């Protein structure tokens, strides 16, 4: 049985002092649970705070929100997977909808970033999802399959089997709108089918998370949905008490 995964994407929030205060509250109240793992994706300037605070907690991991596909070079303002690994990260978000929508990240670039993360020993979390116009046009499954194949294309089957996928419908991110359990189940089933087509039955071990306006009120229903192995949470992960309620769900 897959362990539940609860991933907090802090986006451009939580300076080092704020991250430290959050973690003091969280770690004081959250005890290790064998059936789940908690992941934090802080802004790069606060990564060291999360790494240091959770060093003795093997059930908690730290990651970066974005990376460059080159291992090193003259890329001012960018962070390579190798640099992130050296700073203590063990995970990396790749292809988050905000990277795609706001910064023009392409499917091809997500593939390069996935390969870079694997080279550096990071576990990549590949984010896929459709816009509202794509959903209304009936293109959801095609868009998600395209993004998934592009992101995983350059990886060996063993690397695909060790990755994580997050379905985050763009229209539900930060809007308060959430896919229904039926919506999520349909897309998660399609994602699982694509992964199995790529690497066979080993694909069944790949965790598939749901992300998109997840909060303490809807997390139980989402976790009870067939094929949902955990959640990727944005705004609701910024409040320690709400995050505690979410990671204890299910």
C-alpha positions, 0 to 999 in steps of 0.5 A, spaced: 500 500 500 502 506 498 504 511 503 499 518 503 503 524 501 502 531 503 506 536 499 506 543 502 507 548 496 509 555 499 510 559 493 513 566 494 511 566 502 514 564 508 521 568 509 526 564 513 524 567 520 516 565 518 518 558 516 522 557 522 516 559 526 511 555 522 515 549 523 516 550 531 508 550 531 508 544 526 513 539 529 511 540 536 504 537 534 505 533 529 508 526 531 511 521 526 505 517 522 507 510 519 502 511 513 504 518 510 510 522 508 510 530 509 513 534 504 515 542 504 516 546 498 519 553 501 521 558 497 529 557 495 531 562 501 528 558 506 530 551 504 535 551 509 530 552 515 526 546 513 532 542 512 535 544 518 528 543 522 526 536 519 533 533 519 531 528 524 525 526 521 525 521 516 518 522 515 518 529 512 522 531 506 524 538 503 524 540 496 525 546 491 519 549 487 523 550 480 530 548 477 534 549 471 535 543 467 543 545 466 547 542 472 551 549 472 553 555 468 552 562 467 544 562 468 544 568 473 538 567 478 537 560 477 538 554 481 540 547 478 538 540 481 545 539 483 545 546 487 539 544 491 541 537 492 547 540 496 543 545 500 539 539 502 533 538 498 530 531 496 525 533 492 523 538 486 516 540 483 517 540 475 512 543 471 507 547 476 501 550 473 504 557 475 511 556 471 507 554 465 502 559 465 506 565 468 513 563 465 511 560 459 515 553 461 514 548 455 512 541 455 519 540 452 522 544 458 519 540 463 522 534 460 529 537 461 528 539 468 525 532 470 532 529 467 536 534 471 532 532 477 533 525 476 541 526 475 542 530 481 538 524 485 532 528 487 525 525 486 521 529 481 514 531 482 511 532 475 505 537 475 500 536 470 493 539 468 488 543 464 486 550 463 478 552 464 478 553 456 481 546 455 476 542 460 470 546 457 473 544 450 473 536 452 481 536 452 482 534 459 485 527 458 489 529 452 492 535 455 494 531 461 497 525 457 501 530 453 504 533 459 505 527 462 509 523 456 513 529 455 515 530 462 517 522 463 520 521 456 527 522 457 527 518 463 529 510 464 523 506 467 526 505 474 526 513 474 519 513 472 517 508 477 521 513 483 517 519 480 511 522 483 505 526 479 501 531 481 494 533 477 492 540 478 487 543 474 489 550 472 482 552 473 482 550 481 488 553 483 487 559 488 480 560 485 476 556 491 474 551 486 475 544 486 475 538 482 469 533 484 471 526 486 469 524 480 473 529 476 479 527 480 478 519 479 477 520 472 483 524 471 487 520 476 485 513 472 488 516 466 494 518 468 495 511 471 494 508 465 499 512 461 504 511 466 503 503 466 503 504 458 510 507 459 513 502 464 508 496 465 506 494 472 511 498 475 507 504 474 502 502 479 507 504 484 507 511 482 504 516 487 499 521 484 497 527 488 491 532 487 492 539 487 487 545 486 484 549 492 485 543 497 483 545 504 481 542 511 474 542 509 475 538 502 481 534 503 477 527 506 473 527 500 479 527 496 483 522 499 477 517 499 477 518 492 479 512 488 486 513 485 488 519 489 494 518 493 495 524 497 495 532 496 499 538 493 497 544 497 498 551 496 494 557 500 492 552 506 499 550 507 501 556 509 497 556 516 500 551 521 494 549 524 490 548 518 496 544 515 496 540 521 489 538 520 490 536 513 496 532 514 492 528 519 486 527 514 485 520 511 
